[in-house]
């Protein structure tokens, strides 16, 4: 469950990193405000141990897309921000895209992208600190042949995290889309302990595997 813990009166790369270090993350509202959010319980995915449905595993072996890393970070965020009529349509505000793009330039935010025929058809993005990766959002453009592209990007992300020595993959809150991959809900205090250990774990963001 999400809990609002305050309004982000200051919103810049430094404040965003401080939030993640303490287990918070931002969410935009239709009135243009940005709130700091806590999810309790917290949903975390097992790095190197995702539960992959058979049909998706077969598709993954076929490698139907070209995977790229960090080539179109801002565009990935922009596409994650649209096409979600069942959710808060303003949860990723333009101001947030600006700040995360700056975090990307500083090496803290990353994207995994699925390309088909030179067209971006799926992707995900998140924040990386130490051995922790905070998954934020993903998208697939089914109308352009990108069915299951976001799920395959998650499998590609897992390979990159394993290769880089990451120990925590934060997915914020369980939903039907993510729960199929396994994972567990843990209370916020337990999450904070895992987060502290992960942040102190040396890891390297690798761009290919």
N, C-alpha and C positions, 0 to 999 in steps of 0.2 A: 504494500500500500504506500502511496506517495504522501509525504507530509511537507507542506510549505513551512520553511523555518525563517524566512525573511525575504525582503525585497533587495535585489542587487542594485543599490544606488550607485555603486561603482562597478563597472564591468569592463575589464581589460584583461590581457593575458595573465598578469600577475595574480589578480583576484580569482580568475578561473582555476589556475594551478593550485592556489591555496585551498579552494573549495574541494578539488579532487583529492588533495592530500588529506583532507579531513572527512572524506566520505560523502560530500555533497556534490550536486551537479545543477546546472541551470535549466530553466524551462521558461519559454516566452509565453505571454498572454496576448489576447487580441487587442488590449488597450495599449500595447507597446511596452509594458513593464516586463521585467525578467525577475523570476523568483528563484531562490536557492531551494533545492528539493532534497529530501532524504527518502529513500525507499527502505522500509522495514516491514517484513524481512527483505533481505537482499538476495538476489538470484545470481549465482556464479556458475560458470561453465567449466568443465574439466579440460584443461589444456592437454592435448594428446589422448584424450579419452572420450571424445564426443560420441554419442549414440547416433549413428548415421543410418537412416532407413535404406533398405537394400536398393530400391529404385534410384535413390539419390546417389548411392555409392557407385552404381553402374554408370550413371550419367557422368559422375566425376571422373571415372576411369576413361571415358571417351574424350574428355577435355574439349567440350564444345565451344568454349570461349578462350580468348586470349586474355590472360590475367596480367594486369599491370599494377604497379604500386606507386602511389604518390605522384601520378602524372596529371591528374585533373581534380585535385582535392576540393577546390571551391565548387566546381560543377557537381561533384558528388553530394556535397552538402545541400546545394540548391535543389537537386532532384530528390533528396531525402525529405525536403521541406514541403513538397507538393504531393497531391494525390492521396491524401489520407482523410477522406470525408468523415470517418468514424472517430476521429481524434481531434484534439485542439488544432485548428488549422494554422495557428500562429506560434506553435511551440518552438519552431526554429525561426527566429526573427533575422532580418537582414543585418542588424547590429551584431548578432551572435555569429553570423557567417563571417563578418569582417574580423572579429576577434579570433575565431578558430583558425581562420586563414593565416593570421599572424602567428598563432601557435604552431601551425604547420611550417611556416617559414623558419621558426625557431627550433624545429625538430621535435616538438611534443605532440603533434596531431598528424594522423596518417590516414590514408585511404587505400583500400584494396578494390580494384576495378575489374569488371568483366567487359570485354570488347568483342564485338561481332562485326566483321566486315568494316572495321574502322569506325564503328559507332559504339558509344558508351551505352551499354544496355543493363548494367547492374553495378552495384557497389555497396560499400559500407565505409564508415569512418569512425574514428575513436581517438582517445588520448592515451599517450604512453608516458609513464613515469616509472623509472627503475624497472622492476620486473612485473609491473602491473599494466594491463591494458584495459581501458574503460571503453567498452563498445557503446556507441551512441545511437546509431541508426543505420538502416540499410534500405535499398530499393531495388526493384526489378522493373524493367520496361517490357512487359509481355507483348505489347503491340509491335515491338521491334525485334521480336525473336528472343527476348531475354527471360523467358519463363525459367524459374529456379535459379536465375543468375545470382541473386543475393545469397541464397543458401550455399551455392558453390563458392562464393566469395568468403563465406564464413569458414568453409573447409580449407580454403587457401590461407586465410588468416591463421587458422590453427597451425598449419605447417610452418608458417613464418614465426609464430610464437614459440613453437617447439625448437626450431632452429636457433632462435635468439636467446633461449634460456629464460623465458617468462614463466611466472608461477601463478599469476592471478588473471583470470579473464572475467571481468565484471559485466554483467548483462542487466543490472539495475533491478528489473522486476520481471517475474515469470509471466509469459503469455503463451498462447497455444503455438505460435510460430517458433519460439525459442525452446519451449519445454520438450519438443520432440527430440532435441539433441542431448537430453539428459540434463545434468546440472542439479543444483540443490539450493533450497532456500535456507539462509542462515540469518540469525538475528543480528541486529546492527552492531552490537558490541563485539560479537564474534567476528563480524566482517571487519570492523576497525582493527582488530588484532591481526587478521590475515593481511589487511592492507598495509599496516606498518611493516610487517615482515617482507612483503613483496616490494615495497618502495626501497628497502635496504638491500634488495637482491640485485646484483649486477646483471644487466641484460642488454642485448643489442638488437635494435630494429634492423632486420635484414630486408632487402628489397627483392630478393628472389630466392627460390628454393627448388 
